[in-house]
Amino acid sequence: MQIGNLTFEPGAVLAPMAGFTDAACRRLAAQHGSLYTISEMVSAKALTFGDKKSAQLIYNGENPAPYGVQLFGADPETMGQATALIQKYAFDFIDINMGCPAPKINASGAGSKLMLDPKNCGDIVAAVVKENNGKPITVKMRAGWDGDHITAVEVAKACEAAGAALVAVHGRTREQMYQPGTVDWKVIAAVKKAVKIPVLGNGDIESAEDAKAMMDATGCDSVMVGRAALGDPWIFEQIRAVVNGRPMPEKPTLRQRMQAMRSQIYDMCEEKGEWAAMPQARSQALYYMRGLKGAAALRRACCELSHFEDVDRLIEKVYEAGNG
Ligand SMILES: Cc1cc2nc3c(=O)[nH]c(=O)nc-3n(C[C@H](O)[C@H](O)[C@H](O)COP(=O)(O)O)c2cc1C
């Protein structure tokens, strides 16, 4: 699979998730085999207003994998201006958000609202290509807006014609939000058939077997994994092994899981300061507790994390609850 000059074996990519996939989360995913990583979504408009928080979202730090900055916006001109403004940062490509279902974002015409206007999608890609100094552009989209507007094929074709190097398709409409059991593999297969650029399939992948099944059924080149990768970065090496016919790596031990959580939260504190990091660390820690004994008490302990030292107390509680 190729994005510009970047070459990848088939595998999985960490899906961008606002509030979760910060630099620490992306680093861990990349260390465990995510083919590349993408920033949380960044507002093109806010960038043109000189917003400081946007610059923090773009920061990537040390990371062994290629890195894309995800921009959202509805207006080609603003998207082009934002692209020019971020050229001073270190990144490998730009990803354009055409999938966010949040009402506030859609009200401005951005995110999944763009799925109703394939021509504007093409114009946005063209405007970003023009200002991106030859670096590739990728697009992340949904199946469409609702059951009456399944537009992924038209949007993917418009993006490809305008110069996009890859499209990722979350197989749900905006109307379906994140409803379980609604990911439509047929839309992903139709997009794969309609374009020559690589296609990533996305939605509800929870294991290496799920990833292989989606790739086999849709022909997509790789998959994108979101929620299942939180608290479980090992899913990337497992998917890479299985889809490339290599033996499945050993499951991580509890000790490895706890070490990964501790080091991820340590990096978050180093990079954002404890005050900003710890509220987000609570939600990350909850994911590391999945499947453990004493879940209710452990969830409570996660919600009480306020200082980095509390992470060690949480780990003690995990062992005291009879895990390991
Ligand atoms: C909390 C949360 C935040 C998200 N933020 C973004 C985002 O910033 N940009 C984006 O393109 N998609 C975003 N998504 C969508 C995910 O990238 C992904 O498409 C979706 O979760 C489906 O994949 P999954 O079933 O593997 O989680 C977000 C999803 C969640 C649950």
Ligand as a Chemical Component Dictionary entry (heavy atoms), coordinates in Angstrom:
data_LIG
# 
_chem_comp.id                   LIG 
_chem_comp.type                 NON-POLYMER 
_chem_comp.pdbx_formal_charge   0 
_chem_comp.three_letter_code    LIG 
# 
loop_
_chem_comp_atom.comp_id 
_chem_comp_atom.atom_id 
_chem_comp_atom.alt_atom_id 
_chem_comp_atom.type_symbol 
_chem_comp_atom.charge 
_chem_comp_atom.model_Cartn_x 
_chem_comp_atom.model_Cartn_y 
_chem_comp_atom.model_Cartn_z 
_chem_comp_atom.pdbx_ordinal 
LIG C1  C1  C 0 -14.429 9.406  21.076 1  
LIG C2  C2  C 0 -14.270 9.387  19.574 2  
LIG C3  C3  C 0 -13.639 10.468 18.945 3  
LIG C4  C4  C 0 -13.491 10.465 17.550 4  
LIG N1  N1  N 0 -12.824 11.508 16.947 5  
LIG C5  C5  C 0 -12.596 11.467 15.605 6  
LIG C6  C6  C 0 -11.787 12.472 14.975 7  
LIG O1  O1  O 0 -11.258 13.398 15.610 8  
LIG N2  N2  N 0 -11.604 12.365 13.623 9  
LIG C7  C7  C 0 -12.164 11.347 12.900 10 
LIG O2  O2  O 0 -11.967 11.304 11.681 11 
LIG N3  N3  N 0 -12.894 10.387 13.478 12 
LIG C8  C8  C 0 -13.113 10.415 14.801 13 
LIG N4  N4  N 0 -13.802 9.388  15.400 14 
LIG C9  C9  C 0 -14.252 8.236  14.602 15 
LIG C10 C10 C 0 -13.191 7.120  14.618 16 
LIG O3  O3  O 0 -12.023 7.536  13.945 17 
LIG C11 C11 C 0 -13.724 5.834  13.925 18 
LIG O4  O4  O 0 -14.083 6.135  12.605 19 
LIG C12 C12 C 0 -14.929 5.229  14.649 20 
LIG O5  O5  O 0 -14.721 5.190  16.046 21 
LIG C13 C13 C 0 -15.242 3.812  14.123 22 
LIG O6  O6  O 0 -14.148 2.952  14.326 23 
LIG P1  P1  P 0 -14.092 1.884  15.569 24 
LIG O7  O7  O 0 -15.397 1.119  15.526 25 
LIG O8  O8  O 0 -12.897 1.050  15.273 26 
LIG O9  O9  O 0 -13.996 2.694  16.834 27 
LIG C14 C14 C 0 -13.988 9.385  16.787 28 
LIG C15 C15 C 0 -14.615 8.313  17.433 29 
LIG C16 C16 C 0 -14.750 8.295  18.810 30 
LIG C17 C17 C 0 -15.421 7.104  19.477 31 
# 
loop_
_chem_comp_bond.comp_id 
_chem_comp_bond.atom_id_1 
_chem_comp_bond.atom_id_2 
_chem_comp_bond.value_order 
_chem_comp_bond.pdbx_ordinal 
LIG C1  C2  SING 1  
LIG C2  C3  SING 2  
LIG C2  C16 DOUB 3  
LIG C3  C4  DOUB 4  
LIG C4  N1  SING 5  
LIG C4  C14 SING 6  
LIG N1  C5  DOUB 7  
LIG C5  C6  SING 8  
LIG C5  C8  SING 9  
LIG C6  O1  DOUB 10 
LIG C6  N2  SING 11 
LIG N2  C7  SING 12 
LIG C7  O2  DOUB 13 
LIG C7  N3  SING 14 
LIG N3  C8  DOUB 15 
LIG C8  N4  SING 16 
LIG N4  C9  SING 17 
LIG N4  C14 SING 18 
LIG C9  C10 SING 19 
LIG C10 O3  SING 20 
LIG C10 C11 SING 21 
LIG C11 O4  SING 22 
LIG C11 C12 SING 23 
LIG C12 O5  SING 24 
LIG C12 C13 SING 25 
LIG C13 O6  SING 26 
LIG O6  P1  SING 27 
LIG P1  O7  DOUB 28 
LIG P1  O8  SING 29 
LIG P1  O9  SING 30 
LIG C14 C15 DOUB 31 
LIG C15 C16 SING 32 
LIG C16 C17 SING 33 
# 
